[in-house]
Amino acid sequence: FPTRGSSDLREPDRRFGPRAVDVDVVTVTAAAVVAVLAAAAVAWLGIDRFYGSMPRLTWLPALTLGGLAVVEAVAGWQTRARIERRPGAGPLVPLLIARYVVLAKASAMAGAIFAGLYLGLGGWLLAQRDVLAQAGLDLRQAVAGTVGAAALVVAAVWLERCCRVPSPPGSDPAGNGRTGADGPGDDPGSRGR
């Protein structure tokens, strides 16, 4: 049995070959797609029922989402520079990077929900623009909101990627646990058995 300090506990699953799927990316992508679709359905149903009593759409939410996307993209760029220890990048603060990861995950989900809401709203407005004059005017803000929300999702994923620590020198970039010292047929997990 592997002990607590044993490297056997950290061996990757090799059943799927050296280029196994990154489960975290698949999970985030699936959750974001579900959030977009659910929010779009809720927005379509809600707007269909309450459009006449809603206040007019403004540009502020779209600009806020776009502004947040810019801030997170800049934070990602600065974080990557700090992790790579580029000159003039400043010190690496692990707690700040952990907070950025949390911010990125929350922003990706919030951006996906807003993208779904704006997609549902935009779809309904597009369908009704010939019937309702105001729908055609509100469509521009809905498109801008969709673009801002999508930009926030992209920036959040970028920030999360920038917070990852690179593999140590001599290790396999594919993440299958082999180092430059391992031969082609060596299995690091089978040593010492």
SEDOTOR-107162 format. One record per residue (C-alpha): residue number from 0; residue in one letter; x, y, z. Coordinates in nm, 2 decimals, padded with zeros to 4 digits. Layout:
(NUM A (X Y Z))
...
***
This chain:
(0 F (00.00 00.00 00.00))
(1 P (00.13 00.35 -00.07))
(2 T (00.22 00.56 00.23))
(3 R (00.13 00.92 00.29))
(4 G (00.46 01.05 00.15))
(5 S (00.48 00.80 -00.13))
(6 S (00.48 00.92 -00.49))
(7 D (00.23 00.65 -00.57))
(8 L (-00.05 00.87 -00.44))
(9 R (00.02 01.13 -00.70))
(10 E (00.05 00.91 -01.00))
(11 P (-00.18 01.02 -01.29))
(12 D (-00.43 00.78 -01.44))
(13 R (-00.27 00.63 -01.75))
(14 R (-00.57 00.44 -01.88))
(15 F (-00.63 00.70 -02.14))
(16 G (-00.28 00.75 -02.26))
(17 P (-00.03 01.03 -02.21))
(18 R (-00.26 01.30 -02.32))
(19 A (-00.55 01.25 -02.08))
(20 V (-00.83 01.51 -02.08))
(21 D (-00.80 01.79 -01.82))
(22 V (-01.10 01.72 -01.60))
(23 D (-01.11 02.07 -01.46))
(24 V (-01.15 02.23 -01.80))
(25 V (-01.43 01.98 -01.90))
(26 T (-01.61 02.04 -01.57))
(27 V (-01.60 02.42 -01.60))
(28 T (-01.70 02.41 -01.97))
(29 A (-01.99 02.18 -01.90))
(30 A (-02.11 02.39 -01.61))
(31 A (-02.08 02.71 -01.81))
(32 V (-02.28 02.56 -02.10))
(33 V (-02.55 02.45 -01.86))
(34 A (-02.55 02.79 -01.70))
(35 V (-02.58 02.97 -02.04))
(36 L (-02.86 02.74 -02.16))
(37 A (-03.06 02.76 -01.83))
(38 A (-03.02 03.14 -01.80))
(39 A (-03.12 03.18 -02.17))
(40 A (-03.44 02.98 -02.11))
(41 V (-03.53 03.17 -01.80))
(42 A (-03.46 03.50 -01.97))
(43 W (-03.68 03.41 -02.28))
(44 L (-03.97 03.30 -02.06))
(45 G (-03.94 03.60 -01.83))
(46 I (-03.90 03.86 -02.10))
(47 D (-04.20 03.71 -02.29))
(48 R (-04.42 03.76 -01.99))
(49 F (-04.29 04.09 -01.84))
(50 Y (-04.14 04.29 -02.13))
(51 G (-04.41 04.56 -02.12))
(52 S (-04.35 04.63 -01.75))
(53 M (-03.97 04.62 -01.76))
(54 P (-03.76 04.94 -01.75))
(55 R (-03.57 05.02 -02.06))
(56 L (-03.23 04.84 -02.11))
(57 T (-02.93 05.06 -02.04))
(58 W (-02.56 05.04 -02.15))
(59 L (-02.43 05.02 -01.79))
(60 P (-02.44 04.64 -01.74))
(61 A (-02.27 04.57 -02.07))
(62 L (-02.00 04.83 -01.99))
(63 T (-01.95 04.69 -01.64))
(64 L (-01.91 04.34 -01.77))
(65 G (-01.66 04.46 -02.03))
(66 G (-01.47 04.66 -01.77))
(67 L (-01.45 04.36 -01.54))
(68 A (-01.32 04.16 -01.84))
(69 V (-01.04 04.41 -01.90))
(70 V (-00.94 04.42 -01.53))
(71 E (-00.92 04.03 -01.51))
(72 A (-00.72 04.02 -01.84))
(73 V (-00.47 04.27 -01.70))
(74 A (-00.46 04.07 -01.37))
(75 G (-00.39 03.76 -01.57))
(76 W (-00.11 03.92 -01.77))
(77 Q (00.05 04.06 -01.45))
(78 T (00.01 03.72 -01.27))
(79 R (00.17 03.53 -01.55))
(80 A (00.46 03.78 -01.55))
(81 R (00.51 03.73 -01.17))
(82 I (00.49 03.35 -01.20))
(83 E (00.75 03.35 -01.48))
(84 R (00.96 03.59 -01.27))
(85 R (00.99 03.85 -01.55))
(86 P (01.20 04.16 -01.46))
(87 G (01.00 04.44 -01.31))
(88 A (00.69 04.21 -01.25))
(89 G (00.70 04.25 -00.87))
(90 P (00.69 03.98 -00.60))
(91 L (00.49 03.66 -00.62))
(92 V (00.22 03.66 -00.35))
(93 P (00.07 03.31 -00.32))
(94 L (-00.24 03.43 -00.13))
(95 L (-00.32 03.69 -00.40))
(96 I (-00.29 03.42 -00.67))
(97 A (-00.52 03.19 -00.47))
(98 R (-00.77 03.48 -00.45))
(99 Y (-00.74 03.54 -00.83))
(100 V (-00.82 03.17 -00.89))
(101 V (-01.14 03.21 -00.68))
(102 L (-01.23 03.53 -00.86))
(103 A (-01.17 03.37 -01.20))
(104 K (-01.39 03.07 -01.12))
(105 A (-01.67 03.30 -00.99))
(106 S (-01.64 03.54 -01.28))
(107 A (-01.65 03.26 -01.54))
(108 M (-01.98 03.13 -01.39))
(109 A (-02.13 03.48 -01.35))
(110 G (-02.02 03.57 -01.70))
(111 A (-02.18 03.25 -01.83))
(112 I (-02.51 03.33 -01.65))
(113 F (-02.51 03.69 -01.78))
(114 A (-02.43 03.57 -02.13))
(115 G (-02.73 03.33 -02.11))
(116 L (-02.96 03.60 -01.99))
(117 Y (-02.85 03.84 -02.26))
(118 L (-02.87 03.56 -02.53))
(119 G (-03.23 03.48 -02.42))
(120 L (-03.32 03.84 -02.41))
(121 G (-03.15 03.91 -02.74))
(122 G (-03.32 03.61 -02.91))
(123 W (-03.66 03.72 -02.79))
(124 L (-03.60 04.09 -02.90))
(125 L (-03.48 03.97 -03.24))
(126 A (-03.79 03.77 -03.29))
(127 Q (-04.01 04.06 -03.18))
(128 R (-03.83 04.35 -03.34))
(129 D (-04.08 04.37 -03.63))
(130 V (-04.38 04.36 -03.39))
(131 L (-04.25 04.60 -03.12))
(132 A (-04.06 04.92 -03.20))
(133 Q (-03.89 04.92 -02.86))
(134 A (-03.76 04.57 -02.91))
(135 G (-03.54 04.69 -03.20))
(136 L (-03.40 04.96 -02.99))
(137 D (-03.32 04.73 -02.69))
(138 L (-03.15 04.48 -02.92))
(139 R (-02.83 04.68 -02.93))
(140 Q (-02.79 04.68 -02.55))
(141 A (-02.87 04.30 -02.54))
(142 V (-02.60 04.23 -02.80))
(143 A (-02.35 04.45 -02.61))
(144 G (-02.43 04.27 -02.29))
(145 T (-02.38 03.93 -02.46))
(146 V (-02.04 04.05 -02.59))
(147 G (-01.94 04.19 -02.25))
(148 A (-02.04 03.87 -02.07))
(149 A (-01.86 03.65 -02.32))
(150 A (-01.55 03.87 -02.28))
(151 L (-01.57 03.83 -01.90))
(152 V (-01.59 03.45 -01.94))
(153 V (-01.28 03.45 -02.17))
(154 A (-01.09 03.69 -01.94))
(155 A (-01.18 03.47 -01.63))
(156 V (-01.06 03.16 -01.80))
(157 W (-00.74 03.34 -01.90))
(158 L (-00.68 03.46 -01.55))
(159 E (-00.73 03.11 -01.41))
(160 R (-00.48 02.97 -01.67))
(161 C (-00.23 03.24 -01.58))
(162 C (-00.24 03.13 -01.21))
(163 R (-00.12 02.78 -01.29))
(164 V (00.24 02.71 -01.19))
(165 P (00.45 02.58 -01.48))
(166 S (00.59 02.23 -01.47))
(167 P (00.94 02.20 -01.32))
(168 P (01.23 02.18 -01.57))
(169 G (01.29 01.83 -01.70))
(170 S (00.93 01.71 -01.65))
(171 D (00.68 01.61 -01.92))
(172 P (00.47 01.91 -02.03))
(173 A (00.18 01.67 -02.11))
(174 G (00.15 01.60 -01.74))
(175 N (00.18 01.23 -01.75))
(176 G (00.44 01.22 -01.47))
(177 R (00.75 01.13 -01.67))
(178 T (01.07 01.32 -01.64))
(179 G (01.37 01.35 -01.87))
(180 A (01.54 01.08 -01.66))
(181 D (01.27 00.82 -01.73))
(182 G (01.31 00.59 -02.02))
(183 P (01.04 00.53 -02.27))
(184 G (00.92 00.21 -02.10))
(185 D (00.97 00.32 -01.74))
(186 D (00.67 00.35 -01.52))
(187 P (00.76 00.57 -01.22))
(188 G (00.48 00.43 -01.02))
(189 S (00.61 00.07 -01.04))
(190 R (00.95 00.14 -00.88))
(191 G (01.00 -00.01 -00.54))
(192 R (00.73 -00.27 -00.57))
***
